[in-house]
Amino acid sequence: MKAIIDRDGCIGCGLCTDLCPEVFRMTDDGYAEVYTDPVPADVENTASEAADNCPVSVISVE
């Protein structure tokens, strides 16, 4: 599984990092990034939950 963030649309709310810190982190510019690729099997559900709950729908998981 791979997670992708459209950083142009990210609002920096931090929800994804709260839900799945194993995959997402906040950068110095205040926006989220994916830093684990591929998504570890044991956190695939929480990465998907982060994507589903993103308030601006900029996270996708494949």
Buried (B, 14 or more C-beta within 10 A) or exposed (E): BEBEBEBEEBEBBBBBBEBBBBBBBBEEEEBBBBEBEEBEEEBBEBBBBBBEEBEEEBBEBE
